[in-house]
Amino acid sequence: MSRNPNRPLSPHLGVYKWGPHMLVSILHRVTGAGLATVGAAALVWWLVAAASGEEAYEGFAGWATSWLGIAIAVGLSWAFFQHLLSGLRHLVMDIGAGFEIRGNKFWATMTLAGSILLTAALWLYIVMVRGA
């Protein structure tokens, strides 16, 4: 099959100038996949442990409260907030608003900042309640 020289080549990442709007778009896909796989695995493990008795649940709880378990939980909560805010941004764009490059970059940056702030606020709340 030969290429028609009158048709333009499809653009790729080397053509576009990298920006926060591109990062948020890629992160939306990555966080969705991460939440689906890691989140589902953790949920299934928790349910199986809860159904298997006290010893199995204590094993899960010990792992979940270890530094690695907490790091994964923080990562999942950030992924949740990032995916949520990015989804809301895309919803606004679906109605035809927010396509101007300046506004698009601004709201992409706010999506990134918002997910970090919401994650920090959630874990601050968890630590304050747990410590009380």
Buried (B, 14 or more C-beta within 10 A) or exposed (E): EEEEEEEEEEEEEEEEEEBBBBBBBEBBEEBBEBBEEBBEEBEEBBEEBEEEEEEBBEEBBEBBEEEEBEEBBBBBBBBBBBBBBBBEBBEBBEEEEBEEEEEBBBBBBBBBEBBEEBBBEBBEEBEEEEEE
